[in-house]
């Protein structure tokens, strides 16, 4: 069964809706029923708090605790004879058992709820419960019973439910290849949704597009998908909040897949650009306008409100429940405050627009077309724009005059990248097999169309974690890709345009932070101190802050005054909430020592040409979509720097100091991309690389002349562990 929402989300929405209906039905006549009089108010409040707690545990998938809370609430409702509360609670219990996979028990509680709803003559709750029961039968693949329950729910003719029911029925028909019946359901839902001004109207449009696509009506499908994307982009403009990202990606994938069938590769490129970094484009496109506007107070208010929204979103993740006292720590005040802040934010944006007629709509910057990319692209640069969808990897090879679209089967992509990166990070010498396989998959098919010495790689999904420059060409004496080309990276071609337009000269002022005091000896980076001291050898006008002096406070206060800002410290990528990824520094005054993504957005780096993060780490146990990595990158770009050197994994080794020393020496007379490449080539082929010898499983140093650990295998500085994690993003020059 194809669902646009996860089952748990649907259940949660239905449960919340039931409570809203419940409150509405009790307050419609401005009078409370008997069981809500003062004598039962305390019991009702306790029951409601327990249900709130049960909902919180439900969302955290702590189902036993959720049941404990909900069952207590049920007993209270039974004691005060609140039939409506009982009906709601029975549905809630059923939904928990459904999540546990106990469908028999779930159906039993739903039937009890249905009986209670019927006694109360509450058609809203009856229709909702029937709808939920239909979902159970869908899970059991009992489509006849599912459709029967959907039909029963539809007979109540409640617009709020009818659209959803028709959508569900259409999905069943679609899966049964009964496309005409599916189309009929989706069209009815669409007509009804338009009359109701349903904010989720894009769901019906998307399914109509799927039906049209499946039945070969490609032009009609394209029209539907286009309308969906336009609608989604119009409602996802809140700056910084990315809750629509993955939803958007699904919608864009439908359009991209269709355009691939139509062989309209140029237009597919436009949508790929849109899905990759639309949020970052909005940020970059709006910032110059906001800076030019005369209403500084409104801008400051916009930043304050935006930060408050993020703060509230973050706080709700740390709620706790005291079951013994039957109290939920948060209250409706949280929701009320969030609603108020969001309202104020929207009003403030409107004031900004009205007072600045030339200010474009915030959050409305279009990605570039392929032709527009070719217009700004430099003649000696070729773009390799990748896109991963299902078991296929696609690539657009684009230079100033031509483009080529190529796609390859990539069913083994994720496992191969995982093995490759793990082997490198563990200093294993047998990484070459995967390096060659990935070269053959990702580079060999596009190589005939690369006519320049410099390439810009634009990854997608798990490719964000792949050091392309460490792939090996088996047909060219096992040379690394970095030995064949100057290589840099970008989040998207559209973002690269912003980077190039923001290009700045380097005069030699450097701000460097090394080995900050983090209160944990395990987090010490002793080689980081040596690293930043060596920078001063190349750039005498370097201000260095070490240990307890390498503080977040100083980073915020001083960064805007330097050409180069260098962080030789830990970076933490938050896989769950990329917005809270951070650069770790020492704490000082009111700062906690975590320079988080949101705070980086608010830095002023308009004088900065380069930011270097030399000790970042991504946590290589699991490949993710790359959003958390992009989170830090886009923050620094938004703050004003056009270029960023980052590491894909942490290398707590003297070799990082050596490589960075080479990079900064080269930067005195060469471009950024040439400087990094020259440093990496020196590690691969030069004296510096040969001077670094490490035992696999131990550490040795030919320079020191002492072995700290003996091993039957050793590697030297040519091993990708020492140089491959470092990548240049953004402006290459």
N, C-alpha and C positions, 0 to 999 in steps of 0.2 A: 504494500500500500504506500503510495506516495503522499507524504504529508509535508506541508510548508512549515508547520509548527511542530515542535516535539510534543509527544503525548503528555509529558509532565506539565509543560507550559499551558497546554489546552485545559487540563484539569484545574490548574491553578487559577487560570482566568475565569473558568466556570464557577469555581468555589467563591472567588472574590465577587463575581457578579451576583451570586446567590445572596451573599451578605448585603450587597447594595440594595437588591430588590427587597430583601427582608426588612431593612431599615426604611426604605421608601414606603412599603406597604403599611408599616406601623406609624409613619408620620404623616401620611396622606391627608388625614382628617384633622391634623393638629391635635389629636388626642391619643394618649397611650392606652393600650388595652390593659385589662385588669392585672395581668401578670407583670406589667411594667410599673405598677404603682410603687410608691416608696418602700413598701414592705418587702418587695422582691428585687429592688434595684441593686442592692449589694450582691445578691446571688447572681444576678444577671451579669454584673460587671466582672465577677470572678470567672464565670463561664466564658465570657467574651475574651478575657485575658488568656484563658487556657486555650481557646481556639486560635488566638493570635500566636501563642507559643507553639501550638501544634503546627500551624502554617509555617512558622520559621523552621522548625525541625524538618518538616516536609520538604522545604526548599533545600535543606542541607542533606537530604536523603538519610536522616537519622529517624527511620520509620518507627522503631520501637518506642523512642521517646515521644514521637508525634502521637502515637496511639495512646500512650499513657496520659498525655494532656487532653486529648479529644474525648477519651472515655470518661475522664473526670467531669468534663463539661457536659457530656450526655447525662450523667447521673444527676447533675444539678438541674438541667432542663426537665428531667423526669420528675424531680422533687417539686418543682414550682409549676409543673404541668404546662410548660411552654411548648406547644405542638410544633410551632414554626422553628423554634430553636432545635428541637429534636430532629425535625426533618433535615435541616441543614447539616447537623452534626452526623447524622447517619450517612449522608452523602459523602461527607468528609472521610469517615471511617472506611467507606467503600473504596474511595480513591486511594487510600493508603494501601489497602489489601491488593488493589489493582497494580500498584507500583511494585508490590512484593511478588506479583505473579500468581496470587491466590484468587483466581477469577471467580471460583464458586462462592467464596465468602464475600467477595466484592459485590457480586450480583445479589446475594442475599440481603446485604445492607441497602443496596439501591432499591430493592423491592420494598423493604420496610419503609424507606424514605418516601417512595412513591405512594404507599398506602397512607402515610401521614399527610402528604401533600394533598391527596384526594379528599381526605377528611376535612382539611382546611379550605378546600375549593380554591387552591392557589395554582392557577393554570401556568404561571411563570415557572414555578418550581417543578411542576409535573413535566412540562416540556423539557426543561433542562435535564431532569433526571432521566427521562426517556432517551435524550440525546447521548448522555453519558453511558447508559446501558448499551446503546448501539455500538459505542466504541469497544466495549468488551467483546461483543460478538465479532467485530472486525478482527480483534486480536486472535480470537479463536477460529478465524477464517470461516465463520458461519454467516455467510453474506446474506442469506435469506432472512434470518432473524434480525440481522443488523438493519437491513432495508425496511423490515416491518416496523422496528422501533423508530427509525428515522421518519417513516410515514406517519406514525402515530404522533410524534412530536410536531411534525409539520401541520397536522390537522388543527392544532391550537391557533394557528395563524398569528403568531407573535413575531412581528418584524425583526426584533432584536435577535431571535433565535433562527428564524426562517432562512436568513442568508447563510448562516453557518451550516444548517442542516442540508440545504441544497448543495453547498460546497462539498460536504461529506458524501452525499449521494452521488454527486458528479465524479468524485474521486473513485468511488467503488465501480461505477460504470466504466470509467477510464481504464482501471486495472483489468476489467473484464473485456476490454477492447470493444465495448458498446459505445462507440464514440458519438453517435448521434444523440443518444440519451444523455451522455455526459455533457455534451454541448448544450442541450436543452436546460439541464440543471444550472450550469454556469451562467447561461444567458438570463435565466430567471433571477438568479442571485444578483447579477449585475444590474438589472433593471430595478430591483428592489433596493439594492445598495445605493444607487444613484438618488433614488427618491428620499432615502434616509440620510443622505450625505455621509455614508459609511466611510470612515477614515481608512478602512482596510480594503477598499475597493480594488486595489492593485492585485489582490489574491485572485479575484474572479477573472480579471483581465489576463493574469499569468496563465491560468488554467485554460482559458479560451485560446491563448497562444499555443499552449502545448497540444491541444486537440487539433488546431489548424496545422501545426508543424507535423504531427504524427500522420495526419490524413493528406499530406502533400500540398496543403494550401499555404505555400510559403509567404506570399505577399501579405496575406491576412495575418499570418503568425507574426511577421515582422512588424506590422502595424500595432498589434497587441503588445508585443514585447517592448516596442519603443515607448508606448504610452505608460507601461509599467515603470520603466526606468526613469522617465521624466517625472513621474509622480513620486517615486522613491527619493530621487535627488531633491525634490522640492520640500520634502519633510525631514531630510537628514542633514540639515545645515547647521545644527547646533555645534559650535566650535568645541573641539576637543573630545566630544562624546562619540564613541565609535560603536554604539550598540547595533547600528544598522549594517556594519561592515560585512559580516558573513552572510546576512540575508541578501544584501546587495550582490554579493559574489554569485550566489545561486541564480539570481535574475540575469545578471550579465552573462553567465555561462550559457543560459538558454539562447540568448541573442547571438553570442559568439559561435555556438554550435550551429545555429541556423545559417549564419553568414558563411560559415565554412562550407556547408552544403551548397550554398549559392555561389561559392568561389568568389565572394566579395571580401577579399582579404584586406584591402585598404580600410574598409569600414570596420572590419573586425579589429584591426589595430587600434582604432579610435576607442572602441569599447574596452579593450584590454587596458589601455592607458587610463580609462575612467575607473575601472574596478581596482586598479593597483593602488593609486595614491590620490583619489579624489579629495579626501579630507585634507591631505597635505597641500594640494593645489589650492583649496579654499583658503587655507591659512596663509600661504605665501602670497596669493593674489590679493588678499584683503589687507595684509599688513602695511604695504606702502600707502594705501589710501587712508588707513586709519592714522598713520603717522602724519600725513599731510593735513588732516582735518583740523579745524580750529577749535573743536570742542574737546579740549583735553580732559575736562571734568567728566564728560560722558564716556570717554575712553577709559579713564581710571575706574569709573563705575562699572563699565562692561567687564573689565578684568576682575574687579572685586566680586561681582555676581557670578561670573564664570567659575572663579575659584571656589566660591561658596557652594555651587552646585556639585563640583567635584568632591569637596569636603563632605557634604551630606551623603553623596553616593558612597564615599569611603566609610563613613561612620556606620552605615547600616550593615556593613559586613561584620561588625564586631559586637553585635547585640548578644546578650546572654539572657537566659531564662532561669528564674528561681522557681522550680516546680513546687518545692515544699511550701513556699509562701504564696504559691499560686499567683505570681505576679510577673508581668512582662515588663522588662526595663524600659523599652521604648513605648511610646503611646501614639495616639493619633496626631499629637503635636508635630511628630517628625514629618508625616505626610503633609500636614497643613503648612509646615515651614517650607518644604520642598516645592509645593504648589505655588506658594507666595513668591519664592525666589525665582522660579521659572517665569512667572507672570511678570515680575519686575524686569527680568532679563529681556524678555520679548518687548516690553514697553521701552526699555532703554535703547534697544536696537532700532526701534521705530523712530525714536527721537534723533538718533544719529543720522538716519536716512533723511528725515525731514529737514534737518538743519544743514545737510550737505547734499544738495541736489545732484552733484556730480558723483556721489558715492554709489558704486554699484551695489547690488544686493549682496549682503554678507553671506558667505557660504555658497557662492554661485560662480565659480570660475571653471570654465570648460577645459577639458584636456585638449591637447593638440591633435589635429589630423596628421596623417602620415606625410602629406605634402608640406604642412607647416613645420614638421620636424626637419624635413630635408632643407627647408629654407634657412633655418638657423644653424644646422649642422656644419661643422668645419670640414673642409675638403679632405683633411688627412685623418678623419675619424670615421669608424664604422660602428654602428649600434648592433648589438645582438640582444634583441628583446625576447625573453622566454616567457612561456605561459604553460602551466601544468594543469591539466584537467583530466580527471579519472586516470586512465592508463596511457595517456598521450602527452608528449611534450612538444609544444609548438615553438617555432622561432621565426621572427621577422629579422632578416638581415637588411639593414638600411644604411645607405651612404648618401652622399650629396645628390647623386644622379639616379640611383636605381634602388629597387628593393626586391627581395626574394622571400617567399613564404615556404617554410619546410615543416613537416610534422613527422614524428617518429613514435613508434610503440615504446612505452616506458613503463611496462608493468613491474620491472625490477628496480625502478629508480630509487625509491625511498630506502630500500634495504641496502642497495649498493652505496648510497651516500652515507648511510649510518655506519656501515662497516669501514668505509674509507676514512671518515672523520675520526672515528674511534681509534683506528689503528694509528693515525698520525698523532692524535693527542696522547696516546699511550707510548709513543716513541717506538712503535713496532716497525721492523724493517721490511715487512711483507705487504706494504700498502700498494705496491705497483700494479697488482692485478686489477684492483678497483679503479686506480688512476687511469689505466689504459681503457678499461671498459667505459668509463664515463667520458673520456676523450672521444671514443668512437661514437658514443651516443649523442653527445652535445656539441662537439666541435667538428669532427670529420665531415658530417653532412653539409655544414655551412661554410666550411673553409674555402671551397672554390669561389665563393662570392665575396670573400674578404679581400679588398684591393688596397688596404691601407696598413700602415705599420701600427697604428694605435686603434684599440677597440674599447668600446664601453659596453660592459655587460649589465643588463637589466634583468635581475632574477625574479622569480616568483615562487611563492610557497616554500617548500623545503630547500629550493635552490639558493635561498638567502644564506644558508649555512655552508654552502659548498665553496671552497677556495678554487675557483676555476683555474687560476694561474698555476696550480699545482698538478693539474692533469697532465698526463704523459702521452706524447706522440710516439707510438711504437714504431712508426714508419720513418721516423727522423731521429735515429740514434737514441731513442728513449729520452728525448729532450722534454723539459717541462714547457707548458704553454707560455710561461713568463719569459722563456728564452727565445720565443718567436715573436712576441708582440709586447708593446707597452699596453698595460691593462688598468683600467679603472672601472668603477661601478656607479650606478645611480638607481634611485628608487623607481624612476620612470623617465621617459624621454621628456615629458612635459615639465617635470621638476628640474631636469638637467638644464632646461632653458633658463629657469630662474637662477640656477647656480652660475651659469656662464655670464648672465647679465649682471650678477653681483660680484664679478671678479675683482680682486683687489691686489695691489702690489704688496710685497713683503719688504719692509724697511729694516727689520732686524730686532724689533722689540718683542721679547718673549716673556711670558708668565708661566712658570713651571711649578707644579705641585708633585711632591714625591713622598711615598711611604708615610701617609698620614697616621697619626695615632688613633687607632680604632678600638682600643681597650681590649684587644685579644691578640696575644702573641702569635697565634696561628695565622693571623691575617697580615703579619709583617711582610714587607717586600723589601728586604735589604738591598737588592740589586737596583731597586727603583731610585735610591738616593744617588748611586753612581751614575745612573742613566741621566738624571736631570743635571748633575754636575758637568757631565760631558757636553750637554747642549751649550753650556756657557762658553766652552772652548770654541765653538763655531760662531756663537752669537754672544759677544761680550755683554750686550745690553739685555741680559736675562736676569729677571728677579725670581729667586728660588725660595720656596716655602716647604720645609720638611717637618715630619713628625707632628708635634702638637701645634705647630704654626701653619700646617697645611689645612686650613679650615674652610668650611663651607662659607662662612661669613666673608672671608677674603676673596673667595672665588666669585661671589656675587658682587662685591664692591669693586674689584679690580679688573675683571676680565675685559671690560669694554675698552680698556686703554692700551691693548696690545695687539700686534699683528698675529702672533701665534700664542695659543693657550694649550699647554701640555699637561695632561693628567696621567701621572705614573702611579695609579692607584686602582683599587678594585672597582669594577662595575658590576652591578647586579641587575639582571634582566628578570622582570616579574612575568612569569609565563601566564599567570591568571589574569593580571591586570597590568598590561604594558604601560599604562599611564604612571604607575608607581615604580617603574624601573629607575635606577639611580646610579650616580657616581658617588662612591664613598669617600668622605673627607673627615677630618677631625671636627668635633663639635666645639662650638664657642657661643657664649651668650645664649640667645634663644634658639639658635640653629641646632638641629639634631645630628648633623653630619651626613645626612643623606640628601644630595643634590638631585631631587627627583625630576622626572620628565616635565611635570607641570612647572616647576621652578626654572628649569632650563628654558622653557618657552618664554619666560619673562626676563631672561638675561638680555642685556644690550650688547650684541656682538657686531654692531655695524662697522666697527673698525678692524674686525678680526678676519684674516684671510684663511686661517687654518686652525682647526682644533684637533688635537691628537689624544686618543684614549688608548694607552699602550698596555693596559692590563685588564681589559674587559673580559668577561666570561659569560658564556651562554648556557652552560649546563648541557652537556652533550648526550645525556642519557636518552633523550627523546627529541625527535625532530618535530618542530611545530610549524605553523604557517609562516613564521617570520615576522608577525605583527609586533612582537615584543622588541625585536631588533630595530625594526623601522621606527618604533616609538621614540627611542633615543636619538636616532639619526634625524628624524624630522624635527625634533625639538631644537637641536643645534642649528639646523638649516633655518628654521623659523626665527631663531634668535639673531641670525645675521651672517653666520659664517657660510661661505660658498663651498668649503672643502672640509672633509673630515677623514682622518686616518683612524681606523678602529681595528680591534682584533677580534676574531671570531671565537677564540678561546684564550684562556689565560696561560701565559708562558712565564712562570715564576723562575726565571733563569737569567744568568749573566748574559746570555746570548741576546736577550731583548735590548739590553744596554748597548751591546755591540751594534746591533742592527739600527737602532735609533741614532746612534752616533754617526754611522755611515749615512743615514738618510739626511740628517741635518747638515752634514758636511756637503753632500751633493746639492742640497737645496740652495746653497749660496750661489750656484752658477747654472742650475738646471731647473726644469719644470718639476712640479710635484710628482707627476706620474713617472718621469724619467728618474727622479731621485730615489723613489721607492724601488723601482725596478733595478736600478744599479746596486742598491743596497742588498736586495734579494739575490741578485746574480753573484755578488761578492760572497754571500753566504754559501751559494751553491758551488761556485767554481774557484773562489779566491783563497788567499792566505787566511783571512779571518775565519772563513768557514772550516778550513782544514785544521785551524787551531782549536776548534771546539770539538771535543770528543766526549761522548756520554755512553755509559754502559746502559743497556736496556735492563731496567730494574734497579739500577744504581747510578751513581754519578762519578765520572772521572774527569780530570782536566789535564790535558797535555801541557798547558801553560803552567799550571801549578806544580806539575810533576809528581803529584800524589794521587793515589787511588783511594777514594773513600769507600768504594764498593767494587768487588770483582764480579765480572760477568763474562760469559762465553761469547756474547755478542756486543758490539759497540756500534754507534752511529756517530757521524760527525755533523758539522753545521749545514751540510747539504740536505739533510733530512728535513722534509717540509714542516716538521714540528717547530723548528726554530724560526722559519721565515714565512710560511704559508698563511698563518692566521691574519697577517696584516694586510688590510685592503684600503685603498683610497676611494672615497665616495665624493661625488659632486664634481666641481671644477678641477680639471686635470692640470691647469697651468699655474 
